[in-house]
Amino acid sequence: MTGGGTATVAHTTEPGLLEDPTDPTYYQVGKDISISDLSLTNELERVRDPDDPQPIESVAQNLEGALNISWTLTDDNWHGLVFNDSGTTFQKGRPVFSRWWIGVDYLDGIAERVLKGAIVTQVDIEYQQGGKMQISMNLIYADEELNTAITPTAIEKSTDVKMWHDLDLTITNVTDVDCEKLQSLTLSIDTGARFQRGGSRKACDAVIGTVDTSLTTDAIFTQASVDRLELAYGSTGSTSPGESIDAVDGTLSIMNTDYSLTGVKPNTESWGDVVDPKSDTQDNTEFHVSGVEVVA
């Protein structure tokens, strides 16, 4: 970054992999945008002669880019980048393809990278007590181009910042007071999306893989901690681990959007700071989630 207000970040969807959008609407994902990685990899491979300790050259293999971006949650536009079934859940087939315009107005000019054929591989919804709701997203992309001017002339931006008190979590058979002392939460969705390749350095298609969703909660110890331990044993009321674990349902609500969670099972259940009188006893639970669906 060369100074305040010098960056541009916008996206839209592509009708197909590397297909140009027609009359696109440009969207900004949210506020407080941070990009931790924007990289293009040529996957160079060294070529050697047997009588020379140094390589004679490096040749390019498959082309692939990576974008890791996070932001403060303001709206639900990002759903259309992740859920390939009308922005609500997942279906077999291709992922959503998107295009990103990331520009820098630096001291000597303008440089804009246009990321083409981007697909989401993972997204996290993150809650921290006393803070703003955050989204973190990892994408890979198939191609890019460099411009010397900023392409988006108008970008759709939301101003409705979502705070920690906009979130509510309910899990079947877990005492509702849990949310009163919830300290942190992450709903993580790994789409398993991957490129398919042929006779070009650039990907020619993409597919949704195995979608794995997990929910992690960290809370000050309450009756809900006992309830979650019973679920980890196998079912409500259990006093020791059983031969199987019952699945329950849950709902993660952020203002007017509900994420319906099905097939919720505790994978790990841990207690921390049990003895330290200067700290609150903590309860950390990591759940497997079989299905997630957006219910607006």
Beta strands, then each sheet from edge to edge (+ up, - down):
strand 1: 7-13
strand 2: 26-27
strand 3: 31-41
strand 4: 45-47
strand 5: 57-59
strand 6: 64-72
strand 7: 98-106
strand 8: 109-128
strand 9: 134-141
strand 10: 143-147
strand 11: 155-156
strand 12: 167-171
strand 13: 182-190
strand 14: 194-196
strand 15: 205-207
strand 16: 212-220
strand 17: 248-254
strand 18: 257-272
strand 19: 282-289
strand 20: 291-295
sheet 1: 1+ 7- 8+ 9- 6+ 3-
sheet 2: 1+ 7- 8+ 10-
sheet 3: 1+ 7- 8+ 13- 16+ 19- 18+ 17- 12+
sheet 4: 1+ 7- 8+ 13- 16+ 19- 18+ 20-
sheet 5: 2+ 11+
sheet 6: 4+ 5-
sheet 7: 14+ 15-
end
